[in-house]
Amino acid sequence: MKKAVLTVDQVAEHLGISRWKVHDLIRSRELASFKIGRCRRISEAALDTYVSLRTEQEAA
């Protein structure tokens, strides 16, 4: 079963990048996220959108 919401570490592992790069993507608003209390979370939909947009940009 897929999780609907991922942590920064899970996103970093999924993309094969560092957690600091994930935070950079969030700060630059390339990757949508939200906070639950003090915890930063990224939805599966936001991650899918980011990957799709990057794939389209690279193909162009």
PALO-158593 format. One record per residue: residue in three letters; z, x, y of N, C-alpha, C, CB in turn. Coordinates in nm, 3 decimals, decimal comma, padded with zeros to 5 digits. Glycine has a CB too. Example, Ala and Ser with C-alpha at 12.3 -4.5 7.8 and 13.67 -1.06 7.14 Angstrom:
+------+---------+---------+---------+---------+---------+---------+---------+---------+---------+---------+---------+---------+
| type |    n.c3 |    n.c1 |    n.c2 |   ca.c3 |   ca.c1 |   ca.c2 |    c.c3 |    c.c1 |    c.c2 |   cb.c3 |   cb.c1 |   cb.c2 |
+------+---------+---------+---------+---------+---------+---------+---------+---------+---------+---------+---------+---------+
|  Ala |  00,780 |  01,319 | -00,569 |  00,780 |  01,230 | -00,450 |  00,780 |  01,320 | -00,330 |  00,905 |  01,131 | -00,447 |
|  Ser |  00,708 |  01,285 | -00,225 |  00,714 |  01,367 | -00,106 |  00,787 |  01,290 |  00,003 |  00,572 |  01,408 | -00,060 |
+------+---------+---------+---------+---------+---------+---------+---------+---------+---------+---------+---------+---------+
% end
This chain:
+------+---------+---------+---------+---------+---------+---------+---------+---------+---------+---------+---------+---------+
| type |    n.c3 |    n.c1 |    n.c2 |   ca.c3 |   ca.c1 |   ca.c2 |    c.c3 |    c.c1 |    c.c2 |   cb.c3 |   cb.c1 |   cb.c2 |
+------+---------+---------+---------+---------+---------+---------+---------+---------+---------+---------+---------+---------+
|  Met |  00,000 |  00,084 | -00,119 |  00,000 |  00,000 |  00,000 |  00,000 |  00,088 |  00,124 |  00,122 | -00,095 |  00,000 |
|  Lys | -00,091 |  00,057 |  00,217 | -00,097 |  00,133 |  00,341 |  00,013 |  00,088 |  00,436 | -00,236 |  00,118 |  00,408 |
|  Lys |  00,066 |  00,184 |  00,509 |  00,164 |  00,151 |  00,611 |  00,091 |  00,104 |  00,735 |  00,257 |  00,272 |  00,642 |
|  Ala |  00,146 |  00,006 |  00,805 |  00,084 | -00,044 |  00,926 |  00,111 |  00,049 |  01,044 |  00,134 | -00,185 |  00,957 |
|  Val |  00,223 |  00,121 |  01,037 |  00,265 |  00,208 |  01,147 |  00,301 |  00,345 |  01,091 |  00,386 |  00,146 |  01,223 |
|  Leu |  00,254 |  00,450 |  01,159 |  00,276 |  00,587 |  01,114 |  00,357 |  00,666 |  01,216 |  00,143 |  00,656 |  01,089 |
|  Thr |  00,426 |  00,768 |  01,167 |  00,497 |  00,861 |  01,256 |  00,398 |  00,967 |  01,305 |  00,618 |  00,927 |  01,182 |
|  Val |  00,440 |  01,043 |  01,403 |  00,358 |  01,153 |  01,454 |  00,331 |  01,254 |  01,343 |  00,428 |  01,222 |  01,575 |
|  Asp |  00,432 |  01,285 |  01,264 |  00,414 |  01,380 |  01,153 |  00,314 |  01,329 |  01,050 |  00,547 |  01,408 |  01,086 |
|  Gln |  00,318 |  01,200 |  01,019 |  00,223 |  01,143 |  00,923 |  00,080 |  01,149 |  00,976 |  00,261 |  00,999 |  00,891 |
|  Val |  00,063 |  01,121 |  01,105 | -00,070 |  01,128 |  01,167 | -00,120 |  01,272 |  01,165 | -00,066 |  01,073 |  01,312 |
|  Ala | -00,033 |  01,366 |  01,198 | -00,071 |  01,507 |  01,198 | -00,117 |  01,550 |  01,059 |  00,047 |  01,595 |  01,245 |
|  Glu | -00,045 |  01,509 |  00,958 | -00,081 |  01,543 |  00,820 | -00,213 |  01,478 |  00,782 |  00,030 |  01,500 |  00,723 |
|  His | -00,230 |  01,354 |  00,820 | -00,353 |  01,280 |  00,787 | -00,476 |  01,346 |  00,851 | -00,342 |  01,134 |  00,834 |
|  Leu | -00,462 |  01,391 |  00,977 | -00,574 |  01,452 |  01,048 | -00,587 |  01,602 |  01,023 | -00,559 |  01,428 |  01,197 |
|  Gly | -00,483 |  01,662 |  00,965 | -00,486 |  01,805 |  00,940 | -00,469 |  01,888 |  01,065 | -00,614 |  01,843 |  00,873 |
|  Ile | -00,388 |  01,837 |  01,158 | -00,360 |  01,907 |  01,284 | -00,208 |  01,916 |  01,301 | -00,426 |  01,833 |  01,405 |
|  Ser | -00,166 |  01,989 |  01,404 | -00,022 |  02,003 |  01,429 |  00,032 |  01,878 |  01,498 |  00,006 |  02,128 |  01,513 |
|  Arg |  00,163 |  01,862 |  01,486 |  00,226 |  01,747 |  01,554 |  00,215 |  01,763 |  01,706 |  00,375 |  01,734 |  01,513 |
|  Trp |  00,208 |  01,886 |  01,754 |  00,194 |  01,909 |  01,899 |  00,059 |  01,861 |  01,948 |  00,213 |  02,058 |  01,933 |
|  Lys | -00,044 |  01,880 |  01,866 | -00,178 |  01,831 |  01,902 | -00,180 |  01,678 |  01,904 | -00,284 |  01,885 |  01,804 |
|  Val | -00,107 |  01,615 |  01,812 | -00,096 |  01,469 |  01,814 | -00,032 |  01,424 |  01,944 | -00,014 |  01,417 |  01,691 |
|  His |  00,075 |  01,492 |  01,986 |  00,139 |  01,458 |  02,113 |  00,043 |  01,479 |  02,230 |  00,267 |  01,543 |  02,134 |
|  Asp | -00,040 |  01,583 |  02,225 | -00,142 |  01,604 |  02,329 | -00,241 |  01,487 |  02,333 | -00,218 |  01,737 |  02,304 |
|  Leu | -00,284 |  01,440 |  02,218 | -00,377 |  01,327 |  02,211 | -00,312 |  01,200 |  02,267 | -00,422 |  01,303 |  02,066 |
|  Ile | -00,184 |  01,182 |  02,242 | -00,112 |  01,067 |  02,295 | -00,100 |  01,078 |  02,446 |  00,028 |  01,056 |  02,230 |
|  Arg | -00,062 |  01,197 |  02,495 | -00,048 |  01,217 |  02,640 | -00,180 |  01,196 |  02,714 |  00,005 |  01,358 |  02,669 |
|  Ser | -00,291 |  01,238 |  02,653 | -00,421 |  01,223 |  02,718 | -00,480 |  01,084 |  02,696 | -00,518 |  01,329 |  02,665 |
|  Arg | -00,407 |  00,998 |  02,626 | -00,446 |  00,860 |  02,597 | -00,569 |  00,849 |  02,508 | -00,470 |  00,787 |  02,725 |
|  Glu | -00,598 |  00,954 |  02,434 | -00,706 |  00,948 |  02,335 | -00,660 |  00,875 |  02,210 | -00,755 |  01,090 |  02,299 |
|  Leu | -00,530 |  00,878 |  02,185 | -00,471 |  00,813 |  02,069 | -00,361 |  00,719 |  02,119 | -00,415 |  00,918 |  01,967 |
|  Ala | -00,378 |  00,590 |  02,092 | -00,281 |  00,490 |  02,138 | -00,154 |  00,499 |  02,052 | -00,341 |  00,347 |  02,131 |
|  Ser | -00,041 |  00,481 |  02,119 |  00,088 |  00,481 |  02,048 |  00,186 |  00,392 |  02,123 |  00,144 |  00,626 |  02,035 |
|  Phe |  00,301 |  00,374 |  02,062 |  00,408 |  00,297 |  02,125 |  00,542 |  00,351 |  02,076 |  00,394 |  00,145 |  02,095 |
|  Lys |  00,648 |  00,310 |  02,144 |  00,781 |  00,356 |  02,106 |  00,863 |  00,240 |  02,050 |  00,853 |  00,419 |  02,226 |
|  Ile |  00,939 |  00,271 |  01,948 |  01,042 |  00,181 |  01,897 |  01,172 |  00,257 |  01,917 |  01,017 |  00,140 |  01,743 |
|  Gly |  01,247 |  00,215 |  02,016 |  01,366 |  00,292 |  02,054 |  01,321 |  00,426 |  02,107 |  01,464 |  00,309 |  01,934 |
|  Arg |  01,365 |  00,535 |  02,044 |  01,325 |  00,669 |  02,086 |  01,214 |  00,725 |  01,998 |  01,445 |  00,763 |  02,083 |
|  Cys |  01,167 |  00,647 |  01,901 |  01,069 |  00,695 |  01,804 |  00,927 |  00,656 |  01,844 |  01,101 |  00,639 |  01,665 |
|  Arg |  00,837 |  00,753 |  01,844 |  00,696 |  00,731 |  01,875 |  00,624 |  00,690 |  01,748 |  00,632 |  00,858 |  01,936 |
|  Arg |  00,544 |  00,584 |  01,754 |  00,470 |  00,535 |  01,638 |  00,324 |  00,511 |  01,674 |  00,533 |  00,405 |  01,585 |
|  Ile |  00,237 |  00,527 |  01,575 |  00,093 |  00,508 |  01,591 |  00,049 |  00,408 |  01,485 |  00,013 |  00,644 |  01,579 |
|  Ser | -00,023 |  00,305 |  01,525 | -00,069 |  00,206 |  01,428 | -00,187 |  00,261 |  01,350 | -00,106 |  00,073 |  01,497 |
|  Glu | -00,206 |  00,210 |  01,229 | -00,322 |  00,248 |  01,148 | -00,450 |  00,213 |  01,223 | -00,319 |  00,176 |  01,009 |
|  Ala | -00,450 |  00,099 |  01,292 | -00,567 |  00,056 |  01,367 | -00,601 |  00,156 |  01,478 | -00,544 | -00,084 |  01,427 |
|  Ala | -00,500 |  00,207 |  01,549 | -00,523 |  00,304 |  01,655 | -00,578 |  00,434 |  01,597 | -00,393 |  00,332 |  01,732 |
|  Leu | -00,527 |  00,475 |  01,482 | -00,576 |  00,597 |  01,418 | -00,721 |  00,578 |  01,372 | -00,487 |  00,634 |  01,297 |
|  Asp | -00,752 |  00,463 |  01,314 | -00,889 |  00,433 |  01,271 | -00,984 |  00,432 |  01,389 | -00,895 |  00,298 |  01,198 |
|  Thr | -00,941 |  00,375 |  01,502 | -01,023 |  00,371 |  01,623 | -01,050 |  00,511 |  01,674 | -00,954 |  00,287 |  01,732 |
|  Tyr | -00,946 |  00,594 |  01,678 | -00,961 |  00,732 |  01,724 | -01,062 |  00,807 |  01,637 | -00,826 |  00,805 |  01,722 |
|  Val | -01,049 |  00,796 |  01,505 | -01,139 |  00,866 |  01,414 | -01,282 |  00,815 |  01,430 | -01,092 |  00,849 |  01,267 |
|  Ser | -01,299 |  00,685 |  01,443 | -01,433 |  00,627 |  01,462 | -01,498 |  00,677 |  01,590 | -01,425 |  00,474 |  01,464 |
|  Leu | -01,421 |  00,677 |  01,699 | -01,475 |  00,723 |  01,828 | -01,514 |  00,870 |  01,822 | -01,373 |  00,700 |  01,940 |
|  Arg | -01,429 |  00,952 |  01,760 | -01,460 |  01,096 |  01,747 | -01,584 |  01,117 |  01,662 | -01,340 |  01,172 |  01,686 |
|  Thr | -01,597 |  01,039 |  01,556 | -01,713 |  01,051 |  01,468 | -01,841 |  01,014 |  01,543 | -01,696 |  00,962 |  01,342 |
|  Glu | -01,835 |  00,907 |  01,622 | -01,952 |  00,866 |  01,701 | -01,987 |  00,971 |  01,806 | -01,924 |  00,731 |  01,770 |
|  Gln | -01,886 |  01,030 |  01,870 | -01,911 |  01,133 |  01,972 | -01,975 |  01,255 |  01,910 | -01,781 |  01,174 |  02,042 |
|  Glu | -01,932 |  01,294 |  01,794 | -01,987 |  01,412 |  01,728 | -02,130 |  01,386 |  01,680 | -01,899 |  01,454 |  01,609 |
|  Ala | -02,159 |  01,261 |  01,644 | -02,293 |  01,228 |  01,594 | -02,395 |  01,220 |  01,707 | -02,289 |  01,096 |  01,518 |
|  Ala | -02,347 |  01,195 |  01,828 | -02,440 |  01,178 |  01,943 | -02,494 |  01,309 |  01,993 | -02,371 |  01,106 |  02,056 |
+------+---------+---------+---------+---------+---------+---------+---------+---------+---------+---------+---------+---------+
% end
